[in-house]
Amino acid sequence: MLPRGPTCAANWAPERAVTLSACHCVVLFAAVTVSDTPADPRPLPPEEPGPNECCGSGCPLCVLDLYAEELQRYRKALADWKARHPDAGP
């Protein structure tokens, strides 16, 4: 079994992590927000994976797939937030 470092999927979302014998650990992207209003902060986009974070070995939880999922969730959350805050800037 691979060692589980601070960015390993098993540390961020153990329910989504699997034992991967032929690839590197997978990084999950934590959702981060900034406070525009204390009760309803504007969502921030997930951090894009670096150029060397995908090992290219076909991991079932690839960092690029996880980033795409997080980006989709961010876009929906931002659209919902903008609907609640029509006077907010782009």
Summary of the structure (lengths in Angstrom):
residues: 90
radius of gyration: 15.8
end to end distance: 45.1
largest distance: 51.0
contacts: 199
relative contact order: 0.18
helix: 29%
strand: 4%
